[in-house]
Amino acid sequence: MTVTEVSVREFLKQWVAGELAWANKDHKQAGWATVTDWKLRTAAQADTIKDLEDRLAATRKARDSFRDTIKQQAAQLQTKQNQIVNQARSIASETSRADTAAAESSRLASELETTRQQFSRKIATMTTKLMRRAWLIALLLIAFTILLLIEIS
């Protein structure tokens, strides 16, 4: 838009004919201009607004896409987190069962060793008793043999 000085008569003539209009150039400036100049100005502004609206729509679409992606990833993360918690519980349970089994195994091994020692002592005692009885039987057999020999002779 160019600034042109016109007489009051020319101004009123153009204004009455609808060739001049008052409008805002931007948020700080306003003034009179020909309707043709304002049409060109508003068309340029409309193009700028359209461009900005398109960019805003694209930005909103990207934002919504990012939101969806974040929601999906958050859901996946929650699922993985739940799996980790469940696996940790399972591991703790299995560890507890393994610890219980190890304690039971240790107890049984100790009990087995105690029983083995007791049997070893009993076997040793029984062996000693059997050996004494065997010697006694052997002595009795010798004595009977001697008595038989004495009677036979």
Backbone bond lengths (Angstrom), bond angles and torsions (degrees), N, CA, C in turn:
res aa  C-N    CA-C-N  psi(-1)  N-CA   C-N-CA  omega(-1)  CA-C   N-CA-C  phi
1 M - - - 1.445 - - 1.520 107.88 -
2 T 1.281 112.77 134.48 1.459 118.47 179.60 1.519 109.46 -107.25
3 V 1.310 114.64 148.27 1.461 120.00 179.01 1.534 107.37 -90.44
4 T 1.336 115.30 126.16 1.458 121.25 -179.11 1.525 107.94 -132.77
5 E 1.317 115.33 135.23 1.464 118.34 176.08 1.516 108.58 -88.56
6 V 1.333 115.13 133.81 1.465 120.53 177.26 1.516 107.94 -131.92
7 S 1.297 115.44 156.33 1.463 119.45 179.10 1.514 109.25 -72.90
8 V 1.301 116.01 162.24 1.464 121.15 179.06 1.517 108.77 -61.41
9 R 1.334 117.73 -41.58 1.457 121.50 179.76 1.523 110.11 -59.98
10 E 1.344 117.23 -47.62 1.470 121.67 179.28 1.527 109.97 -62.86
11 F 1.330 115.87 -41.54 1.467 120.86 179.68 1.517 110.37 -59.80
12 L 1.358 116.43 -50.32 1.466 120.56 -178.09 1.530 110.34 -63.65
13 K 1.308 116.99 -38.98 1.465 121.17 179.45 1.536 110.12 -61.66
14 Q 1.343 116.99 -46.97 1.472 120.65 179.44 1.532 110.84 -67.70
15 W 1.313 116.36 -36.32 1.462 119.93 -178.03 1.528 110.87 -67.68
16 V 1.323 116.55 -45.32 1.458 121.69 178.72 1.520 109.98 -64.61
17 A 1.326 117.00 -35.48 1.462 120.77 -179.58 1.534 110.71 -76.24
18 G 1.332 117.02 -6.73 1.466 120.14 179.37 1.508 113.13 80.69
19 E 1.335 115.52 19.49 1.458 118.99 -179.32 1.527 111.93 -91.09
20 L 1.351 117.88 -14.17 1.465 122.56 179.11 1.534 108.72 -118.14
21 A 1.359 115.14 149.29 1.462 119.27 177.38 1.524 108.67 -149.58
22 W 1.328 115.28 153.59 1.468 121.54 177.08 1.525 106.71 -94.35
23 A 1.321 115.31 133.85 1.466 118.20 -179.74 1.521 109.61 -157.58
24 N 1.305 114.74 165.74 1.462 121.63 178.06 1.521 109.09 -93.92
25 K 1.330 114.63 127.44 1.457 120.04 177.21 1.535 109.22 -75.80
26 D 1.315 116.22 -42.83 1.456 122.79 173.45 1.524 106.63 -152.11
27 H 1.305 118.79 -166.13 1.462 119.76 -174.66 1.530 113.25 -72.92
28 K 1.347 117.08 -7.74 1.453 119.82 -179.85 1.535 113.32 -115.26
29 Q 1.317 116.99 -23.03 1.471 120.18 -173.92 1.527 110.82 -118.67
30 A 1.339 113.36 140.79 1.466 119.92 176.24 1.526 107.44 -144.28
31 G 1.317 115.05 163.64 1.463 117.51 178.61 1.512 112.05 171.19
32 W 1.368 113.76 -178.07 1.463 120.65 178.79 1.505 109.33 -89.18
33 A 1.314 115.35 141.79 1.469 119.96 175.89 1.509 107.93 -155.14
34 T 1.324 114.20 163.83 1.468 117.34 177.82 1.520 108.47 -67.61
35 V 1.309 113.82 151.95 1.460 119.66 -179.69 1.529 109.45 -60.50
36 T 1.323 117.00 -37.44 1.469 120.74 179.38 1.525 110.26 -61.59
37 D 1.358 116.68 -44.16 1.466 120.17 178.25 1.535 110.56 -61.51
38 W 1.349 115.72 -43.38 1.473 119.36 -179.53 1.521 111.21 -66.32
39 K 1.331 116.44 -37.18 1.467 118.94 178.27 1.524 110.46 -62.76
40 L 1.344 115.60 -43.30 1.470 118.76 178.16 1.537 110.48 -63.79
41 R 1.340 115.24 -42.20 1.470 120.20 -179.70 1.533 110.69 -63.23
42 T 1.318 116.37 -47.67 1.475 119.28 -178.50 1.517 111.25 -69.14
43 A 1.345 118.11 -32.23 1.466 119.93 176.29 1.532 109.70 -64.28
44 A 1.329 115.94 -42.77 1.475 119.72 177.81 1.526 109.95 -63.30
45 Q 1.343 115.61 -41.75 1.462 119.03 178.32 1.538 110.89 -64.50
46 A 1.318 115.90 -39.29 1.462 119.97 178.67 1.535 110.65 -62.79
47 D 1.347 115.50 -41.06 1.468 119.21 176.90 1.526 110.94 -62.57
48 T 1.321 116.13 -43.01 1.459 120.74 178.74 1.526 110.31 -62.93
49 I 1.330 115.96 -44.15 1.469 120.81 179.18 1.524 109.95 -62.57
50 K 1.319 117.31 -43.16 1.463 121.28 178.87 1.517 110.25 -61.10
51 D 1.332 116.87 -44.78 1.454 121.44 178.42 1.532 110.50 -60.54
52 L 1.334 115.45 -45.54 1.469 119.61 179.02 1.524 111.75 -64.17
53 E 1.346 116.85 -38.80 1.467 120.60 177.47 1.529 110.67 -63.73
54 D 1.347 116.19 -41.87 1.469 120.07 178.11 1.530 110.73 -62.67
55 R 1.325 115.82 -44.05 1.466 119.65 179.45 1.524 110.71 -64.99
56 L 1.354 115.81 -38.98 1.462 120.14 178.08 1.529 110.37 -64.26
57 A 1.324 116.98 -42.88 1.471 120.88 179.30 1.532 110.16 -62.73
58 A 1.339 116.51 -42.66 1.468 119.91 178.73 1.528 110.44 -64.25
59 T 1.323 115.96 -40.68 1.466 120.18 178.92 1.522 110.62 -64.36
60 R 1.333 116.20 -42.44 1.475 119.90 178.29 1.523 111.00 -64.04
61 K 1.349 115.32 -40.14 1.460 119.29 179.09 1.534 109.56 -63.18
62 A 1.320 116.79 -43.83 1.470 120.81 178.20 1.528 110.20 -63.41
63 R 1.335 116.33 -42.49 1.467 120.65 178.20 1.525 110.49 -59.43
64 D 1.338 116.80 -46.13 1.463 121.09 -179.96 1.530 110.70 -63.17
65 S 1.337 115.92 -39.81 1.460 120.17 177.55 1.525 110.19 -62.53
66 F 1.339 115.92 -44.25 1.465 120.11 178.00 1.522 110.83 -62.69
67 R 1.335 117.08 -40.39 1.473 120.58 177.79 1.522 110.66 -60.29
68 D 1.348 115.04 -46.34 1.468 119.06 179.57 1.529 110.59 -60.88
69 T 1.331 115.84 -44.44 1.465 120.30 179.39 1.524 110.26 -61.41
70 I 1.321 116.10 -43.82 1.470 120.09 -180.00 1.525 110.34 -64.01
71 K 1.343 117.38 -41.35 1.469 120.38 178.44 1.529 110.41 -62.58
72 Q 1.341 116.06 -44.06 1.471 119.76 179.30 1.519 110.75 -62.84
73 Q 1.327 115.67 -44.57 1.460 119.18 -179.25 1.520 110.86 -67.27
74 A 1.323 117.14 -36.57 1.465 120.11 176.87 1.529 110.44 -64.13
75 A 1.333 116.45 -40.76 1.465 120.27 178.05 1.533 110.03 -65.23
76 Q 1.331 116.71 -42.83 1.462 120.18 177.97 1.528 110.53 -63.31
77 L 1.318 115.45 -41.54 1.464 120.60 178.90 1.523 110.16 -62.49
78 Q 1.325 116.77 -43.19 1.463 120.85 178.49 1.519 110.47 -62.59
79 T 1.338 116.55 -41.94 1.464 120.53 178.13 1.526 110.49 -61.57
80 K 1.332 116.02 -46.85 1.467 120.27 179.29 1.529 110.41 -63.02
81 Q 1.316 116.21 -39.76 1.458 120.68 179.22 1.532 110.02 -63.28
82 N 1.320 116.93 -42.90 1.467 121.09 177.80 1.527 110.39 -63.22
83 Q 1.343 116.42 -40.56 1.463 119.84 177.97 1.527 110.58 -62.82
84 I 1.324 116.49 -42.01 1.467 120.66 179.70 1.526 109.96 -62.91
85 V 1.339 116.32 -43.99 1.467 120.04 179.36 1.529 109.88 -62.33
86 N 1.339 116.90 -44.61 1.462 120.29 179.28 1.529 111.30 -63.45
87 Q 1.328 116.27 -41.76 1.461 119.62 178.82 1.527 110.83 -66.56
88 A 1.323 116.64 -37.69 1.471 120.00 177.27 1.526 110.10 -63.28
89 R 1.333 116.52 -41.60 1.469 119.93 177.15 1.522 110.35 -63.33
90 S 1.333 115.85 -43.21 1.463 120.41 179.37 1.524 110.62 -62.28
91 I 1.318 116.43 -43.68 1.469 120.93 178.94 1.530 109.92 -63.07
92 A 1.329 116.72 -43.29 1.463 120.25 178.78 1.522 110.51 -62.36
93 S 1.330 116.20 -41.75 1.461 120.62 178.89 1.522 110.65 -63.97
94 E 1.338 116.41 -46.58 1.466 120.45 179.83 1.529 110.81 -65.09
95 T 1.330 117.00 -37.98 1.465 120.86 177.72 1.522 109.98 -63.40
96 S 1.319 115.47 -42.78 1.463 120.12 178.00 1.523 110.32 -61.99
97 R 1.337 116.43 -44.10 1.465 119.99 178.59 1.528 110.58 -63.78
98 A 1.332 116.91 -39.83 1.468 120.52 178.77 1.528 110.43 -65.74
99 D 1.339 117.05 -41.69 1.461 120.95 177.92 1.521 110.52 -62.73
100 T 1.335 116.79 -42.52 1.466 121.14 178.10 1.522 110.33 -62.94
101 A 1.346 116.22 -44.26 1.466 120.46 179.04 1.528 110.77 -64.02
102 A 1.328 117.59 -39.81 1.465 120.93 179.19 1.528 110.30 -65.38
103 A 1.326 116.65 -42.19 1.472 120.21 178.00 1.527 110.33 -63.70
104 E 1.330 116.06 -42.72 1.471 120.62 178.83 1.521 110.02 -64.16
105 S 1.332 116.47 -42.26 1.462 120.92 178.94 1.522 110.32 -62.23
106 S 1.323 116.55 -42.98 1.463 121.01 178.84 1.528 110.60 -63.33
107 R 1.320 116.01 -42.91 1.469 120.75 179.30 1.532 110.08 -62.73
108 L 1.343 116.00 -45.27 1.463 119.62 -179.80 1.529 111.37 -65.74
109 A 1.338 117.37 -38.05 1.461 120.60 178.14 1.522 110.07 -63.35
110 S 1.313 116.34 -42.40 1.465 120.72 177.97 1.522 110.54 -64.28
111 E 1.331 115.84 -43.89 1.463 120.94 178.87 1.528 110.32 -63.27
112 L 1.323 116.93 -41.22 1.461 121.08 178.32 1.523 110.74 -62.56
113 E 1.349 116.07 -43.32 1.468 119.76 179.58 1.522 110.73 -63.68
114 T 1.327 116.49 -41.94 1.468 120.34 177.70 1.532 109.96 -61.57
115 T 1.338 116.38 -46.02 1.465 120.77 179.37 1.525 110.54 -63.08
116 R 1.333 118.32 -42.04 1.460 122.09 178.39 1.524 110.83 -60.60
117 Q 1.330 116.22 -43.65 1.466 119.74 178.89 1.531 110.68 -63.88
118 Q 1.348 115.56 -42.38 1.467 119.07 178.88 1.524 109.94 -62.14
119 F 1.337 117.97 -44.95 1.462 120.85 178.87 1.531 111.05 -63.62
120 S 1.337 115.49 -39.92 1.466 118.41 178.53 1.519 110.28 -60.29
121 R 1.336 116.80 -43.57 1.469 120.27 178.23 1.533 110.70 -64.38
122 K 1.348 116.03 -43.18 1.468 119.52 179.89 1.522 110.39 -63.96
123 I 1.331 116.53 -42.86 1.464 120.55 179.64 1.522 109.33 -62.92
124 A 1.357 115.83 -42.32 1.467 119.09 178.83 1.523 110.09 -62.83
125 T 1.346 116.12 -43.36 1.476 120.37 179.07 1.520 110.23 -63.35
126 M 1.346 116.30 -45.89 1.469 120.27 -179.05 1.531 110.27 -65.51
127 T 1.336 116.11 -39.11 1.457 119.56 178.75 1.517 110.12 -62.29
128 T 1.317 115.62 -43.21 1.466 120.41 178.59 1.524 109.74 -61.50
129 K 1.329 117.40 -46.06 1.463 121.53 179.79 1.529 110.47 -62.94
130 L 1.360 115.70 -43.70 1.463 119.11 179.30 1.519 111.06 -63.80
131 M 1.307 116.97 -39.47 1.467 120.70 178.82 1.527 109.83 -63.72
132 R 1.326 117.11 -42.29 1.466 120.45 177.97 1.529 110.04 -62.21
133 R 1.331 115.01 -43.96 1.466 118.52 -179.52 1.538 109.96 -66.79
134 A 1.332 115.72 -39.05 1.467 118.62 178.42 1.523 109.83 -61.98
135 W 1.329 117.51 -42.72 1.470 121.15 177.73 1.522 110.22 -64.01
136 L 1.311 114.41 -40.46 1.462 118.18 179.55 1.523 110.34 -64.67
137 I 1.345 116.73 -42.82 1.463 121.20 177.98 1.529 109.38 -64.25
138 A 1.317 115.71 -42.83 1.462 119.75 179.58 1.525 109.79 -61.67
139 L 1.325 116.97 -42.72 1.462 120.55 178.80 1.528 110.86 -65.19
140 L 1.334 114.65 -39.89 1.467 118.67 178.75 1.537 109.90 -65.28
141 L 1.336 116.54 -40.66 1.458 119.66 178.38 1.531 110.56 -63.92
142 I 1.280 115.97 -41.20 1.471 119.76 178.29 1.533 108.89 -63.40
143 A 1.342 115.13 -44.13 1.473 119.17 -179.65 1.505 110.10 -63.18
144 F 1.332 119.27 -42.79 1.470 121.98 179.04 1.532 109.90 -65.59
145 T 1.311 114.61 -39.67 1.453 118.73 179.62 1.528 109.16 -63.02
146 I 1.304 116.57 -44.36 1.476 120.37 179.22 1.540 109.61 -63.06
147 L 1.314 115.68 -43.37 1.473 118.72 179.15 1.513 110.53 -64.36
148 L 1.269 118.87 -39.01 1.457 121.34 178.38 1.526 110.41 -66.19
149 L 1.303 114.49 -41.71 1.446 119.03 179.00 1.544 110.60 -64.16
150 I 1.286 115.27 -38.32 1.469 119.65 179.97 1.525 107.25 -69.12
151 E 1.208 120.31 -41.38 1.463 121.90 -178.83 1.509 110.30 -71.56
152 I 1.238 118.93 -35.47 1.459 121.70 -179.77 1.534 108.06 -72.17
153 S 1.222 119.59 -33.39 1.448 118.33 -174.51 1.476 107.96 -85.18
